[in-house]
Amino acid sequence: MLKVYVAGKLNDSAVGYIKNMHVMITTANEIQRYGFSVFVPCLDILSGLVDGHFNYMDYFENNVPWMESADCVFVCRNYETSEGTKKEIAHAIERKIPVIYNIVELIAFKEMIERGIS
């Protein structure tokens, strides 16, 4: 099963943050229904709530190894104003991890891998 790291905008107002998490999680659920395994970095908010002392780099540095082990990075809509998502995209590109921006591209990527074309 191909592994997909789901990147997207988070930082915003409190309400915006929750709405952005909604976008990431619903997108990840859709991707999972197409037969992919997904990693959704925004779910680490639960660890932060329990710990109470996480900062941005704690989250980012915990998520990077998951991204590096993914077969591709899927970028959710409306990421353009997110410096963190841009940083994730740049990191993926540096490591030659495919970056995909829509479900049609993702399914085509999966079909190419399944046919042995890369």
N, C-alpha and C positions, 0 to 999 in steps of 0.2 A: 504494500500500500504506500503510495507516495505521501510524503510529509510536507505540509504547507504551513509556513509561518504567516500569520495574518497580521499585517501591519496597518496602523491607521492613527488618525488624529485622536488625541486624548485631552491634552491641556486646554482648558477653557474655563468658563465659570463653572460652579458646582453643577448646575443644571446641564450645561453644555457637556461637561465631562460624562455625566450619566447618559446623555443622548449619544455621545460618541462611542461609549461602551456598547450601547444598544446596537449601533451600526456594526461594530466589530463582531459582536457575538452573533447577531442574526446572519451576517455574511459568512462567518465561520460555520454556522449550522447548515447553511445552504451548500457550502463547499463540501462539508462532511457527507451530505446526502448524495453527492456525486461520486462518492467512494474514496475520498481522501481522508487522511488523518490530519487533524489540525492542532496547531498550538496558538492560543490566543493570549498574548502577553498582558492584556488588560485584566485578566482574571487574577493577577497577582495583587490586585488591590485588597483582596481578602487577607493575604499574608501581611500586608502593610497595616491593615486595621488591627490585626491581632498583635503585631510587634509594636506598632506605634512610633517607631523611630526611623523608618526607611526614608531615604532621600532619593532624588531622581536617579543618581548613579547606581544606587543599590538595585533599583528596578532594572535599569538599562543593562548593567553588567550581568545580572542574573538571566536576562532574556537573550543576550547575544549568543551564548553557546547553543541555545535551541535554534536560533536562526541559522547558525553555521551548520547545523546538522540537517536542516530542511532541504528538500529537493527544490523548493522554490519559495519565493516570498510573494504573497498576494497583498496588494495595496488597496485598501478600502477607498471608496469615494470621498471626496472633500478633504484630502490629505494635504492639499497644496500650502496651507498656512501653518503646517506642523513642522517645526524644526526637528523634532525627535524622529518623525517619520522620514524626513529627508535624510537624516543621519543613518537610519536603518537602511534606506535604499542605497545610499553611497557605500555602506559597509557590505551589503549584499553584492553590489556590482564589483567592488574591489576583490571579492572572493569568488567571482564568477558564478554566483548563485542567481539563477533566472529570476527576474522581477516581472510580475504579471499584474495587469490592472483591470481585467474583467473576466467573467466566468467563461466566455467563449474562448478566449486565449488559454485559460487554464485547462479546459477540456481538450483543446488541440494539443497542448503541451503533454497532457496525460497520454493521449493517443500516440503521439510521436515516441514517447518513452516506451509504451507498450509494444510498438512495432520495432523498437531497437534503433530508432533514429534520434540522434541528439545533436 
